[in-house]
């Protein structure tokens, strides 16, 4: 029912005054409702115009202004107010027609009070759901106003819908998405719209820190815990106390640290490395990965019980190729961000960006747009200003088509893409790493792994 502390507002509309008073007394006896009475349609309309009612109990047959006319007025003037029609046994067919006009339910005279009470409770629940949905739509609209949240595609709005639902809770969230899709942006958005928004948002990249240091980075260490530990140091879980801890690339978390993280999520308790005291903090966990953690569980690389704790709510971020209608919006945003609106993009160049598959996703798009904005000789970015030139794109797809797509591994696709970006940047490895959204060290490792070398 609608709220335990606030009484639901009920309006009884019937030309039989005795029946109205009797029903009012019965409803007031429950201590759940605030009840008003109107003895004809004109009174009802006046009251509805001056006060918001949760539920109206409306007699169908009344002199001058009928219940049908009052129902039509309510649905136009206050559409979120639920209406339960009151009818005589002979008016059942007419009552059914009122459902088509928007009435929630109908009851027959003489009514059973318990049945009426159930109908009112159901109507209040429906109204509450409608109001929550309206509130959520407003929250969704607010979310999309964030500078970093760009997109109008259905798949992206579905993501924002989940964000709006989970932001106000403390549940753990696992964000799946390819590299460059904006997993940290979504995690920050959840934090920004949560009750923890005024507390720290702390990030750690589980793939970027050596296994030997990851535990001490997360949980801290005491003086003397290891060589060079000359002072005690709090871990990130302590720094994030009261706020949100974002565990990026959680799929790369070492098997040594996994059980320690599991215990922390279950209890909020931990020990610093080298310490004996049990410490306790209040932290919300949001994690992200570009791996299939169910597959990692099958391979024995990831604990199943930890996965259950992490993915109470799962958000799957679409790749940029799955939301191409958002590319023009993103390009415009990046150009405004980088050039303060001084540079625009030609339709031909925009079409190239839309047609491209973006293995590096939004991060790659941002880097390509930034490079084009810097190198463009005038205020209009043309196809020749893009790293993804048409002839290179054609070569890129031609190379893919030498083998059936369903026989290409992810490694083969990545190799082809790296070669393509290297060519587009005249084998400038620093710029290539920047466009791909990876470190120069990672790029060199991939070049060695795939046997890619610059032609003489």
N, C-alpha and C positions, 0 to 999 in steps of 0.2 A: 504494500500500500504506500501511498505518497507520504513519506516522512513520518517519523514517530513523534517529533516535537511540534511540527506545524500541522494544524488540522486542515483537512481537505475541505474546500468550499463547495457546497452543494446548493443548487437552486431547484425547488419543487415548483412546477407549473401545472396547476389544475384548477378548474372552476368550482370544484367541490371543496369548499373551505374546511369542512370537518375532516375530510380525508387528508388534506394538506397538513392540518394541525396534528392529527394522529401520527402521520408519517414523520413529521418533524420531531415529535417527542421520542419516537422509536430511534431515530437516527442520533439525536442528542444523547440518548441514554448510553450509547457506546463510547462517548467521549472521544470519538475519532473525527467528528465533523463539525463544521460551522455551517448552519443551515438557514437559508432565506426562503421566503414563499412569494409567489406571484399567482394571482387568481384569474388572470387572463393573459392573452398574448401581448397586449400593449404593455402591461406591467412588466412582463418577462423581458421584452425588448429594452425597456428603460433600464432595468436592473443590469442586464448584460452589457449595456453601453457604459455603465458606471462602475462595474466591478468584474474582475476576472474570476470565472468559476471553473472548477476542475471538472465537475459533472453536473449535467442538468437532467432532472427527471421530468419528462414532458408528456402531458396528456395529448392524445391525438385530436380528440373532438372537443373544441371549445368555441363559444360564440365569437362573432366578429372576426378575429384573427385565429385561424386554425393552428393546431400543432405542427402541421406540415409547413406552413408559412414561417413559423417561428424556427423550425429546424433549418430551413433554407437560410434564414437570416444568421443563425448561429454559425453555420458552416462557412458563411461568407465573411462575417465580422470577426469571429473568434474560432478559427478552424481547429485549433488544438483542444478546444473544450469537447469532452465526450458527452454524447446525448443518449439517454436510455428512454425509449418511448413507453408510455403507459397506455394500454388499450383494453377495451372490452373484448370478450371472447368472440363476438361477431365481427371484429375488425382485424382479424389475423392477417388476411390478405393485404389489407392496407398497411399494417405494421411491417410486413415483409418488404413492401415497397419503400418504406422509410429507410431500411438498411441500405438500399441502393442510393439513397440520397445522402448517406453518410452517418446515419445513426449507428451507435455501437451495438445496441441490443434492444429488445422490447420485452415487457412483462405484461401479464394479463391481470385484470381485476376479477375477483379479489386476489391480491398478491400474497405470496408467502415471504415474510420478512427475511428469513435466512437466505432464500434464493435471491432476493433483491440485494441483500448485502454482498453476496458473492459476485453478483453482476457489477455492483459499484466498485468492488475491489479490483475486479478484472479491468474495468474501464480506467481506473486510476493507474494501474500498472501499464496499460497501453499508452496513456497520456505521458507517463514518466519516461517511457522508452522514446516517444516522439520528441520530448523536450531534450533528452540526452543526445539524440541524434542531431538535433538542431545545434546544440552546444558543441558537439564534435565537429560539425561542419564549420562552425566559427573557428574552432581551434585549428582545423585543417587549413582554413584560409589564412590564419595567423602564421602557421608554420611556413606556408609558401611565400610569405613576405620576407623571410630571412634572405640576406644577401647571397648566401651560399646554396640556397635551395632553389634550383632552377628546373622547371619542367611542368608540362601540362599533359603529358601522355598518360593513358589509363594505367599502365604498369607502374609508373612512378607515383601516381596518385594513390594507388593501392598500398604502396610502401608508406606514404605519409599517413594513410588511414590507420595503419598498424602503429606507427609512431605516436599518433594522437591517443590511441587506446592504451599504450603501455607506459607513456611518459609519466603519468601520475601514480604509477605503482612502483614497488621496489623489486619486482621480479627480475631474474637474470634474463638477458637477451643475447642471442647469438646471431650475428650478422654474417650472412654468406654473400660473397661477391668476388668477381674477378679483380685483379689488381687494377687500381685506378678508377673504380666505380664510385668511390666516395664513402667507404665504410666508416671512416672516422668522422666525416661530416654528419652522417646519420647518428652516430653515437653521441656526438656533441649536441645534436638537436634534441635527442631524448633527454639528455642531462639539462639542457637549457630550459626545457618545458616541464621539468620535474620539481618536486618539493625540495630537492637538493641543489637547485640552481645557484644558490649563493655560497655553496661549499665547493671544494676543489674538484676539478675534472683532471684526472691524472692518467697519462698514457704510458704504455710500455710495449715495445715491439719485441715479441718473444723470439723472432727469427734473427734479430739484429744483435742480441747479447749472447756471448758464449755461455754454454751450459754451466760452466764452473762459476760464473758470476751471477747467473739469473736468480738463484735463490736469495743471495744477499741483496740483490737489487730490489726484489719483491718484499722481502721480510726484514731487511736490515741486518746489521751485525753488531756484536759487542766488541769492545776494545780487546785486542789480543786474540780474536777469533782465528786469524790467519796472518801470515806475513804482511807487513805494512798496514795492518789494522791498528793504528796508533790511537784512534779514538772510536767511540761508538757512533753508529750512524743509523738513523731511522730508515726503514724501507718505504717503498711506495704505498704499501697498504696503510701505513701510519699517516703518511702525508695526505692520503685521500680520505682520511677519517671524516665521516659525515657526508661525503660526496660520492663520486663515481670513479671507479677504476676501470679503464678501458684496456683490455688485453688484446692487442693487435696480433695477427698471425698466430692465434692460439694453437693451430694445428702443428706448429713447430715447437711447442713446449716440450722440454725434455721429459723423459719418462721418470727421471729422478725427482723432478719438481712436481709432477702431476699429482701424486698422492698428498703432497703438502698443500697444494692449492685446493684439492677436494676437501680436505679437513677444514681449511680456512673458510670455504664457502658454506660448509655445513654448520660451523660453530661460530665463525667470526673470530676465532682464536688462533694464535700463532706464537712461535718463538723466534727471536732473532738468531741468526747464525752465531754459535758460540755462547748463547744465553740459556739460562735455566728458567727464567720467569715466563709465565704464560701471559701474553698480552691480548687484549680484546678491543676490536674497533668495529665501527658501523659503516660498512662500505657496500655500495651497489656495484655488481659486476656486469659489465657489458663486454662481450668478446667478439672477435671477428676473424674470419679465415677465408682463404681462397681455395681451400682443400675440401674434399668430400670426407667429412669426419667419420661417417658411417663406414666408408671404405678403410679409413685409417684404423678404425676399431677392429675390422675384420683382419687387417694385416698385423694386428698386435702392436701398433704404434701409438694408439691412444686409448685411454681407459674408458670403458663404456659407462661406468658410474659417474665419471666426471662429465662426460657428454650429456648425460641425463640432467645433471645439475646446471649445466651451462645453457641448454637449449629449451628452457621452460617456454620461452617465446622465440620463434625463429623469424628473422626477416631476410628475405632473399632479394638482393639488389640486382636489378636487370643490367645487363651489359649495355653499352651505348648503342650497339647495333640493334638492340631490341627496343630502343626508344628513339629512333631516328628523327621523329617529328620534333624532338626537343633540341636537336643540333642547332637550328637557327637561333633559338633562344639562348643557348649556351654561348654560341659564337658572339652574339651581340653583347652578352654580359661580359665575356672576356675582353672584347675590344673596348668596351666602356671602362673596364677595370684597368687595362693596360695603357690606353691612350686618352682616357677621359672624353671619349666620344669624338676625338679628332679624326679617326680613321674609320672607314666603312669597308664593306666587302662586296665585290661584284657578284651578280647572280651566277655567273659561270664558276667562280671560285667557290661559292657556297654550294653549288651542286656537286662539285668534286668532294667537298667535305661530307655532304649527305650520303653520297654513294659509297664512300670508303667504309670499311668494316671496323676500324678502330680496335685492334687487339689490345692497345694500351688504354682504351676507354677515355674517360673524361680528362684524366691527367695528361694523356697524349694529345688530346684535342687542345687543351689549354696551351701546351708547349708549342704546338704547331701554329696556333693563332698568334701567340706572343712573338714567335720567330718571324712570321709573316708581317706583323705590324712593325717590327724593327727594320726589316729589310726592304719593305715596299718603298718604292721611290716617290710615290705620291700618296694622296689621301685615300685612294681606292685600292684595296688589295685585289690583285688579279691572279689567275691560275698560276702564272709563272713565279709568283711570290711564295707559293706553298711548297713545303718540303715534299708533299705528296703530289708530284706533278702527274698529269694525265698519262704520259708515256711510261712513267714508273709504275703507276697503278695498273696499266695494261700488262706490263711485264710481271707484276705481282700476281695478278689473277691468272695469267697464262702459266706461270710456274705452278700455281696451285692445281691447275687443271691437267697437268701432266699425269697426275694420279687421281683415281676416284677419291672424292673428299672423305668417304667413310673408311678409307685405308690410311689416311694421314694421321699420325700421332700428334699430340699437342707439342711435343718437342720439334717435330718437323715444321709445324705451323710457326712456332716461335723462331726457328732458324730462318725461315723465309722472310719473316717480318723484320728481323734484325738486319738481314742483308739489305732489304728494301730501304730501311731508314738510313743505313750507312751510305748507300748509294746517293740517296737524296741529299745527304750532307757532305758529299765528297770525302767520305771516310773520316770525317771529324768525329773521333770517338767521344770526346767530352760532350759535344752537342747531341750526339746520338743517345748517350746515356741520359741526358737531360730530357730529351723528347720521350724516351721510353719510360721515364720516371723511375730509373734505377741508378745506383751508384756506379761510378767509373770502375770500381773494383769488381762489382757484380758483372758489368758488361765484359770485362776482360776474361772473367771465369767462363761466361757463356761463349765467348769467341773461341776459347780453348776447347771447351766441351764439344762444340759443334764443328770444330775445324774450319772456322771462318778466318780467312786472311785477306789482306788488301792486295789486289792485283797490281803487278808492276807495270 
